[in-house]
């Protein structure tokens, strides 16, 4: 059985798909460890993964609202240590400031200016690089991953996190390298490069997060990778992961 670090370095396209099929299981494991607040992690995650990008991209310019920022903050904290003060700070931003900062951040990320995008969002109260990355991973998944603890600790050469922009830049750059490796493997195998067979930073981050959570909580699920890639991509398509 591979450690998460080994999985990151050597995992094949097929293995990443096989792990990603267990994302829903990993979310339920994480949710079972948390005290339920107004809205549970499973429900928040469904909104974050399946609905938020569509809502944002339907607007001109693309942006999030203050209510969406607050809900995204609850989602982020539900996956880690819950700190109500950050929710209060997010709610204290004006609607206009959230719209302007998020529109600028999304525009910059689409132009592959990820550091500038993080800085554009960092002006909002309660928003640091980790929360900013959560906005970008949902809205621009083809450019950005989410600064998840489990992923960062597996990828970065550190034992504790400072949650600064330098760490995020290294994390996202490393994840992009994995994206390129997996997509190159797909082309080498002459597979059709549709949405089901194309990796993005957010999708790779989800696979790494899933591996880390399951390895800690139910490692027997990772004992083999017998389920076919076709079944795995079917599961991914149903969840509309980007």
C-alpha positions in Angstrom: 0.0 0.0 0.0 1.4 3.4 -1.0 1.9 6.2 1.4 0.4 9.5 0.3 3.8 10.8 -0.6 4.5 7.7 -2.7 1.1 8.1 -4.4 1.9 11.7 -5.2 5.3 10.9 -6.7 4.5 7.7 -8.5 0.7 7.3 -8.8 -0.5 6.6 -12.3 -3.5 8.1 -14.1 -5.4 4.9 -13.3 -4.4 4.9 -9.7 -5.5 8.5 -9.2 -8.8 7.7 -10.8 -9.2 4.7 -8.6 -8.5 6.7 -5.4 -10.8 9.6 -6.5 -13.7 7.2 -6.7 -13.6 7.1 -2.9 -13.9 10.9 -2.4 -17.5 10.6 -1.2 -16.4 8.1 1.4 -13.6 10.3 2.5 -16.0 13.3 3.0 -18.3 11.1 5.1 -15.4 10.0 7.2 -14.4 13.6 7.8 -18.0 14.6 8.5 -18.4 11.9 11.1 -15.5 13.4 13.0 -17.0 16.9 13.2 -19.6 18.4 15.4 -22.5 19.3 13.1 -23.2 23.0 12.8 -25.9 24.8 10.9 -25.1 22.8 7.7 -23.2 19.6 7.6 -20.0 19.0 5.7 -21.6 16.6 3.2 -24.2 19.1 2.2 -21.7 22.0 2.1 -19.3 20.0 0.0 -22.0 19.0 -2.5 -22.7 22.7 -2.9 -19.0 23.6 -3.2 -18.1 20.9 -5.7 -21.3 20.8 -7.8 -23.0 24.2 -7.7 -20.7 27.1 -6.9 -18.7 27.2 -10.1 -21.9 27.2 -12.2 -23.3 30.0 -10.2 -20.2 32.1 -10.5 -19.6 31.5 -14.2 -23.3 32.5 -14.9 -22.5 36.1 -13.8 -20.8 38.8 -15.7 -18.2 39.5 -14.5 -17.8 36.1 -12.7 -17.8 36.7 -9.0 -19.0 35.3 -5.6 -21.4 37.0 -3.3 -21.0 37.7 0.4 -23.4 34.9 1.3 -21.4 32.5 -0.8 -18.2 33.6 0.9 -19.7 32.9 4.3 -20.9 29.5 3.1 -17.5 28.7 1.6 -15.9 29.7 4.9 -18.1 27.3 6.7 -17.2 24.6 4.2 -13.5 25.2 4.7 -13.7 25.2 8.4 -15.8 22.1 8.5 -12.9 20.2 6.8 -10.5 21.6 9.5 -10.6 23.3 12.8 -13.8 25.3 13.2 -13.2 28.9 14.2 -16.5 30.9 14.3 -14.6 34.2 14.4 -13.6 33.7 10.7 -17.2 33.2 9.7 -18.1 36.5 11.5 -15.2 38.3 9.7 -16.3 36.9 6.3 -19.8 38.1 7.0 -18.6 41.6 7.9 -17.4 42.3 4.4 -19.7 44.4 2.2 -21.5 42.8 -0.8 -19.7 45.2 -3.1 -16.2 44.5 -1.7 -16.7 40.7 -2.1 -18.0 41.1 -5.6 -15.1 43.4 -6.7 -12.3 41.3 -5.0 -13.6 38.0 -6.2 -14.1 39.3 -9.8 -10.6 40.6 -9.9 -9.2 37.4 -8.4 -11.0 35.1 -10.8 -10.0 37.2 -13.7 -6.3 37.1 -12.7 -6.5 33.3 -12.1 -8.0 32.7 -15.5 -5.0 34.6 -16.9 -2.7 32.2 -14.9 -1.6 35.0 -12.5 -2.3 32.9 -9.5 -0.2 34.9 -6.9 -1.9 38.1 -8.0 -5.2 36.4 -7.7 -4.6 35.3 -4.2 -3.4 38.8 -3.3 -6.6 40.3 -4.8 -8.8 38.2 -2.6 -6.6 38.7 0.5 -8.0 42.2 0.9 -11.2 40.7 2.2 -11.7 40.4 6.0 -11.2 36.8 7.2 -9.7 35.8 3.9 -6.1 34.5 3.8 -4.3 32.4 1.2 -6.1 29.2 2.2 -9.6 30.7 1.9 -8.6 32.6 -1.3 -7.5 29.3 -2.7 -10.8 27.8 -1.9 -12.5 30.5 -3.9 -10.2 29.9 -6.9 -10.3 26.1 -6.8 -14.1 26.3 -7.0 -14.2 29.0 -9.7 -11.0 28.4 -11.7 -10.3 24.6 -11.1 -8.3 24.4 -14.3 -5.6 26.8 -12.7 -5.9 26.4 -8.9 -6.0 23.7 -6.2 -7.3 24.2 -2.7 -4.8 24.7 0.1 -6.1 21.7 2.1 -4.1 20.7 5.2 -3.9 17.1 4.2 -2.7 17.9 0.7 -0.2 20.5 1.7 1.4 18.4 4.5 1.8 15.5 2.0 3.2 17.7 -0.8 5.3 20.3 0.9 8.7 19.6 2.7 7.3 20.9 6.1 5.9 19.4 9.3 3.7 22.3 10.0 2.0 24.9 7.9 2.3 28.7 8.0 -0.6 29.2 5.5 1.3 31.9 3.6 1.3 32.7 -0.1 4.8 31.1 -0.6 3.5 27.8 0.6 0.5 28.0 -1.6 2.6 28.9 -4.7 4.8 25.8 -4.1 1.8 23.6 -3.5 -0.1 24.8 -6.6 3.0 24.5 -8.8 3.7 21.0 -7.6 0.1 20.0 -8.2 0.2 21.5 -11.7 3.3 19.3 -12.3 1.3 16.3 -11.4 -1.6 17.4 -13.6 0.9 17.6 -16.5 2.3 14.2 -15.7 -1.1 12.5 -15.6 -2.4 14.3 -18.7 0.8 13.3 -20.6 0.2 9.7 -19.6 -3.3 9.9 -21.0 -2.0 11.1 -24.3 0.7 8.5 -24.4 -1.9 5.8 -23.9 -4.0 7.4 -26.7 -7.0 7.9 -24.6 -9.7 10.4 -25.5 -8.9 13.6 -23.7 -12.5 14.6 -22.7 -13.5 16.0 -19.4 -13.5 12.5 -17.8 -9.9 11.9 -18.8 -8.4 15.3 -18.2 -6.9 16.3 -14.9 -7.0 19.8 -13.3 -5.2 21.1 -10.2 -8.5 20.9 -8.2 -9.2 17.3 -9.3 -5.6 16.2 -8.5 -5.9 17.9 -5.1 -9.1 16.0 -4.4 -7.5 12.7 -5.2 -4.5 13.5 -2.9 -6.9 14.6 -0.1 -8.9 11.4 -0.5 -5.8 9.2 -0.3 -4.6 11.0 2.8 -8.0 10.8 4.6 -8.7 7.2 3.7 -5.2 6.1 4.5 -5.6 7.5 8.0 -9.2 6.3 8.6 -9.8 3.2 6.5 -6.6 2.1 4.7 -8.1 -1.3 3.6 -10.0 0.7 0.9 -6.7 1.4 -0.7 -5.4 -2.1 -0.6 -6.0 -2.7 -4.3 -7.0 -0.7 -7.4 -9.1 -3.4 -9.1 -12.0 -1.1 -10.0 -11.8 -0.1 -13.6 -11.0 3.4 -14.8 -14.4 3.4 -16.6 -16.2 2.8 -13.3 -14.1 5.5 -11.6 -14.7 8.1 -14.2 -18.4 7.3 -14.1 -18.4 8.1 -10.4 -16.5 11.4 -11.1 -18.9 12.4 -13.8 -21.9 11.9 -11.5 -20.3 14.3 -9.0 -19.3 16.8 -11.7 -15.9 17.3 -10.2 -13.6 19.8 -11.9 
